[in-house]
């Protein structure tokens, strides 16, 4: 027996679809979390010029490569959204799989980077810079993992032409993950 969709997903008192509104509320809470981490980092960085000595050990090329990977994955998320709007769930699912591939590539590069840094003695307990570095980058990586998992679920449904509006919702979330990285990259890798 098929159950009817809850009415709340079909209309909204605000004129905004409920799912989209929920994603924006989620992102507002994420802005508070990342804003706190980044604000704390900036305040501490300004008060600890010696952190520049630690920051020189981050690999700008690896950070730049991961920036390219995430921006490319955002592009494939946009292509998935366009396909979903046309009602082409299979194409949307394929582009979401490319986006998931970008997530795994990002995480693979990040894993190598962390292995290299830790094997050279730069751990979360080395000093304040590394504590903030691993906390901010780790929190971001957790969001990449969550996005990839949710995207997999959305892609599975999209492949069957179900719930295509969710492609837009996971795309909004994924763009937020990219924007956070756009702030992290210069703060952790370039500002030395």
N, C-alpha and C positions, 0 to 999 in steps of 0.2 A: 504494500500500500504506500503510495507516495503522499508525503505530507506537504501541505501548502506552505509557501514561504511566509515567514512572519511579516505582518503588515509594516513593521518598522523599517524593513529593508526596501520597501517600495515607495515610501513617501517620507517627507520630513517637514516639520513645522517651519524650518528655516529656509526651505526652498533648495537646500543642499542635500544631495543623497546622504543617507545616514552613514554609509561606509566611508565616504570621503570626509565627512565631518569627524568621524572617529579617528581616521588617520591623522588629520590635522591636530586634533586634541592630543594624540599620542606624540606627535612631533613637537608640540608645544612643551610637553613634559620633558622630552629629550633635549630640547634647547636649554632648559633649566639645568639638566644634568651636565651636559657638555659645556655649557656656559660657566658653570661653577668650576669644573676642572680646568678649563682654559683660562678663566679669570684668575684662579689661584696660581696657575703656572706663571702667568704674566707678572703677577705681583711678586712672586718669589724670584723669578728670573731677574727682574729689575733690581731687587735687593741683594742678589748674589751674583756679582759679575764673574766670580770664579767658575760659574756654571759653563761659561764659554769654553773653558778648558775641557770639560766633559763633552760638550756638544760637538766639538770638532771630530769626535770619533763616530758620529752618525754618518752613514753613507748616503750622500746626496743623490748619487746615481740610482741607488736602489729605491730611495723615496720617490724620485722622478719617474722611474719605471712603473712603480705602483700607482702613481698619479695617472699616468697614461692608461694603465690597465683599467682603473676605475672609471675614467672618463669614457673610454671605449665601451665599457659595460653599460654605462648610462645611455649611450647612443643606441645600443641594442635593446635596452628597455623602452626607449622611445619608439623604436621600430615595432616592438611587440605591442605597444599601446595602439599604434596606428593600425596594425593588423586586426587587433581586437575591435576597434571601432568600425572596421569594415565587416566584422562578423566572421573573420577568418581565424578561427581558433587554432588550427594546426600551425599556421605561420606564426601566430603570436606565441605559441608554445615553443616553437623552434628558436625564436629570438630570446625568449626567457631562458632557454637552455644555454644559449651563448652568454647571456648575462651571468648565469650561474657559473659557467666556465671562467668568466672574468673574476668572480668571487673566489673560486678555488685557486686561480692563478695568483691573485693578490695574497691569499693566505699562504700559499706555497712560498712565495717570495718573502713574505713577512717571517715565516718559520725559518727559512735559511738565514735571513738577516739576524733574527734573534739568536739562533744557534751560534752564528759567527761572533756576535757581540758578547754573549755569555761565555763562550769558550775563550775569549780574550779578557775576561775578568770584569766586564761591564754588566753588572747585575742590578736588580731592583734595590739592593741594599748598598750599592757602591757609594752613592751620594744622592742629594736631593734631585738633581737633574734626572738621573736614571730612574729614580722612583716615579717622577712625573711622566717621564718618557714611556715607561712600561705600563703605567696606569692608563694614560690617555690612549696610547696605541692599542693596548689590550682591550680597553672598553670599546674602542672602535672596531677591533677585530671581532668581538662578540656580536656587534651589530651586523657585521658582514656575514657571520655565520647564521644569525637569525634570519637575515634577509634571504640568504640562499635557501634555507629550509622552507621558508614561507613561499618563496618563488617556485620551488619545486612542486609544492602542493597546488599553487595557482596554475602552473604549467600543465600539471596532470589534468585538472579540470578543463583548462582552455583547449587541450588536445581533443577533448570530447565535446567542444563547443558549449561548455557549461560555465556559468558565472563569469562571463568575459569582462564585466565591469571591474572585477578584482585585478585585472592586469594593470589598469590605471592606478589602483590603490597601492599595489606593491611597487609600481614605478615611482610614485611619489615618495614612498619610504626610501627606495634605493637612491633617488636623487639627494635626499637628505644625508644619507650615508656618504655620498660623494662630497657634498658641501662641507661636512665635518672634516673630511680628509683634506680638503682645500685649505682649511684653517690649520690643521695639524702639520701638514707638510712644511710650510715656511717656518712655523714656530719651532719645530723639532729638528729640521734638517738644514734650513737655509740660514736662519738667524744664529750665526755662530759668533 
